[in-house]
Amino acid sequence: MLSMDNGKTIFDHVALEVNDINGTVDLFRDVFGFSIEKYAGNLDCPQKVWFRENLQLNKTDSVIVKKGGFFNHLALKVSNKDKVIEDLLKHSGKQTSDGPNWILMPDGLYFEIL
C-alpha cells in the first residue's frame, strides 16, 4: 500500500466513460480478473462501477470521441500475454497495425498488452 507521508501526490484511479457498462465490466472481470469493489445504481445495469484495481467505469449515453480525444490507450502488464490477447479477440477485439499486442475493442477502448 502506498503512503502519502512523504507529501507526494499518489495516483489513485482512472475513470472511463463507456456506453456498454455491462459489457465493459464483463471484459475487465473475464479477461483481466478485475474485482468489483463497489457500484452505484442497480448491479444489473449500474451507473458507475469501481474495481479494486484502480479503475472506475461511468455509464454514458453520449457519443464517445474515439479519435482526437484525451484518452489514447490502456497499457496493461499481464502474466500470459497470448491468452489475454486471445480473450480480447473473443470479446470482438481487433488487432491493429500498431502490432499484434494492440487490440481495439468495438466501443473504442484500445489496449496495449505487455
Secondary structure, 3 states (H helix, E strand, C coil): CCCCCCCCCCCCCEEEEECCHHHHHHHHHHCCCCCEEEEEEECCEEEEEEECCCEEEEECCCCCCCCCCCCCCEEECCCCHHHHHHHHHHCCCEEECCEEEEEECCCCCEEEEC
